[in-house]
Amino acid sequence: MKIVLAYSGGLDTSVLCKWLKDTYSAEIICFAADIGQQEELNGLDKKAKATGASKIYIDDLRAEFARDFVFPMLRAGAVYESGYLLGTSIARPLIAKRQVEIAIKEKAQAIAHGATGKGNDQVRFELTAFALKPDIQIIAPWRIDAFQKEFTGRVAMLDYCRKHKIPVEASAKKPYSMDRNLLHISYEGGILEDAWNEPTEDIFKLSVSPEKAPNKPEYVEIDFVKGDAVAVNGKKLDPLGVMLALNELGGKHGVGRIDLVENRFVGMKSRGVYETPGGTILHRAREAVEQLTMDREVLHLRNGLIPQYAKLVYNGFWYAPEREMLQTAMDEAAAPVTGTARIKLFKGTASIVGRKAPKSLYDPHMASFEGNVGYDQKDATGFIRLNALRLRVRAKARGRK
């Protein structure tokens, strides 16, 4: 049997590489998607083979991730619940897509992942896999009785790693789970499971503490064309270049840290701590240009669709027809969003301080209190009376004069 394992080199997948090989007497082909983990990929080839893999694919998918996944989601303004910018959610369909492609190339009988039976990732991986290859066989060890008996939790997994000399970064003292990519880093589990515990400063990797950020603000200008960022401070960049530049700037100023308890698709609540420096800046900057360029009714309608779009991404329905339909609508809404935003970065904040657009719908002369260019204030009388008509009729029906 041949199995393609989604492999990160972390605790779960390090255990799985050996466990799957021994349990299924299988050839294990590991796959690691480079979507911005940086140093976490160092030594992965050697580690996977030492743990039992016959080969490993380490594919640089950063450009595809930024262009075909992050940027379309940003155009849609997607935010899940209390401010989650969907950094982990949007990475899963790309990882699963490439995993299926490798399985087809290698003529593997199955794919496997280390997502727990309690989380969202199992759904995201498998919905994508089935959407792209309906007859795919999926092995999810966390839902297998034999695996659950052997590994009752992370402590048991750490013991297994020690026994088999598998090096891992997690420890019994600091056993939280971390997931990193170009858009963000997420931290869950372990010491963070108590929702009263403040995350310790040592867990953060992408950003400095806002208290330790520079005492002088920094300004950044971001150019947009049809809802996509195309330049930072006048320098033209592709989506990957934009993300790299803004991650560095945002991290320097402590931008993009959030701590929230969210509702998982499987039914439970979970606490997550996130760092999304570049994505936070991009989200605010795009909003600034939208304020000038997007028609009021289109903006309101688009904003009403954002929760549904975000839920589809969060729940793993990237390749579902309803997400694709909504994407078309979101892209149409974003078509006029061309212009420049100026953002002030200071002590953990990314504040809009300026915006301009070549085809702005904002007319300062019309809006000004100092004149009436293009607007007759007397027109408001009839406008108000017409909008009040049903209210007056209702009031009279209730006996009011």
TAQUI-V69679 format. One record per pair of residues at least 12 apart in sequence whose C-alpha atoms are under 8 Angstrom apart, sorted by sequence separation. I is the first residue (numbers start at 0). GAP is how many residues later the second one is. If there is no record, write none. Layout:
I,GAP  I,GAP
//
This chain:
4,12  98,12  112,12  125,12  157,12  175,12  176,12  219,12  220,12  221,12  229,12  258,12  259,12  340,12  341,12  16,13  44,13  157,13  175,13  176,13  219,13  220,13  228,13  231,13  258,13  259,13  340,13  341,13  157,14  174,14  175,14  258,14  308,14  340,14  174,15  175,15  257,15  258,15  339,15  340,15  173,16  174,16  175,16  256,16  257,16  338,16  339,16  154,17  173,17  256,17  257,17  308,17  338,17  339,17  29,18  121,18  153,18  255,18  256,18  338,18  255,19  256,19  337,19  338,19  69,20  184,20  254,20  255,20  256,20  337,20  68,21  153,21  184,21  254,21  255,21  304,21  337,21  68,22  254,22  255,22  0,23  2,23  4,23  6,23  29,23  253,23  255,23  0,24  1,24  2,24  3,24  4,24  5,24  6,24  7,24  27,24  28,24  31,24  32,24  33,24  255,24  0,25  1,25  2,25  3,25  4,25  5,25  6,25  27,25  28,25  29,25  30,25  31,25  32,25  33,25  34,25  68,25  110,25  114,25  116,25  254,25  255,25  0,26  1,26  2,26  3,26  4,26  5,26  26,26  27,26  28,26  29,26  30,26  31,26  32,26  33,26  34,26  35,26  64,26  109,26  110,26  111,26  112,26  113,26  115,26  116,26  250,26  254,26  1,27  3,27  26,27  27,27  28,27  29,27  30,27  31,27  32,27  33,27  34,27  108,27  109,27  110,27  111,27  112,27  113,27  114,27  115,27  249,27  250,27  28,28  30,28  32,28  33,28  108,28  109,28  110,28  111,28  112,28  113,28  248,28  249,28  301,28  64,29  91,29  95,29  99,29  109,29  111,29  246,29  247,29  248,29  34,30  94,30  95,30  246,30  247,30  16,31  20,31  92,31  96,31  245,31  246,31  249,31  301,31  8,32  88,32  91,32  92,32  95,32  96,32  99,32  245,32  246,32  7,33  17,33  91,33  95,33  99,33  244,33  245,33  13,34  16,34  17,34  243,34  298,34  8,35  16,35  17,35  88,35  92,35  96,35  242,35  245,35  297,35  7,36  16,36  242,36  245,36  13,37  8,38  213,38  8,39  212,39  213,39  293,39  212,40  293,40  205,41  212,41  293,42  206,43  207,43  209,43  292,43  293,43  206,44  207,44  209,44  289,44  292,44  205,45  206,45  207,45  208,45  209,45  292,45  206,46  207,46  206,47  289,47  206,48  288,48  264,49  288,49  206,50  264,50  288,50  285,51  288,51  288,52  228,53  287,53  285,55  34,56  284,56  228,57  284,57  284,58  226,59  283,59  182,60  181,61  32,62  181,62  223,62  280,62  221,63  291,63  287,64  291,64  292,64  223,65  291,65  194,66  283,66  287,66  288,66  292,66  294,66  283,67  284,67  287,67  288,67  292,67  293,67  30,68  206,68  283,68  288,68  291,68  292,68  205,69  280,69  291,69  292,69  206,70  279,70  291,70  203,71  205,71  198,74  194,76  192,77  192,78  191,79  191,80  188,82  187,83  187,84  186,85  187,85  185,86  186,86  185,87  186,87  185,88  5,89  184,89  185,89  90,90  183,90  184,90  254,90  87,91  183,91  184,91  254,91  256,91  87,92  183,92  252,92  253,92  254,92  255,92  5,93  87,93  182,93  183,93  252,93  253,93  254,93  255,93  4,94  86,94  182,94  252,94  253,94  254,94  3,95  182,95  183,95  249,95  252,95  253,95  254,95  86,96  87,96  182,96  252,96  86,97  87,97  3,98  15,98  86,98  87,98  3,99  86,99  2,100  12,100  12,101  11,102  3,104  226,104  1,105  2,105  5,105  1,106  2,106  3,106  4,106  5,106  6,106  0,107  1,107  2,107  3,107  4,107  5,107  226,107  0,108  1,108  2,108  3,108  4,108  5,108  225,108  226,108  2,109  225,109  226,109  225,110  226,110  224,111  225,111  226,111  224,112  225,112  69,113  223,113  224,113  223,114  224,114  50,115  222,115  223,115  65,116  222,116  223,116  222,117  221,118  222,118  220,119  221,119  61,120  220,120  221,120  220,121  219,122  220,122  218,123  219,123  218,124  219,124  15,125  218,125  219,125  217,126  218,126  216,127  217,127  216,128  217,128  216,129  215,130  216,130  214,131  213,132  214,132  212,133  213,133  212,134  211,135  212,135  210,136  209,137  209,138  208,139  14,142  36,143  35,144  36,144  119,144  11,145  14,145  35,145  36,145  118,145  119,145  10,146  14,146  34,146  35,146  118,146  119,146  10,147  13,147  34,147  35,147  118,147  117,148  14,151  13,152  74,152  74,153  13,154  73,154  10,157  70,157  9,158  10,158  8,159  9,159  10,159  9,160  70,168  66,172  65,173  66,173  65,174  83,174  82,175  62,176  62,177  65,177  61,178  81,178  81,180  80,181  127,188  130,188  86,189  126,189  127,189  130,189  126,190  127,190  84,191  123,191  124,191  127,191  122,192  123,192  122,193  123,193  84,194  119,194  84,195  119,195  120,195  119,196  76,206  73,208  73,209  74,211  89,223  92,223  85,224  88,224  89,224  91,224  88,225  92,225  75,226  76,226  80,226  88,226  92,226  78,227  79,227  85,227  88,227  77,228  78,228  85,228  76,229  77,229  75,230  79,230  77,231  78,231  79,231  77,232  75,233  79,234  75,251  75,254  71,255  74,255  75,255  74,256  75,258  71,259  74,259
//
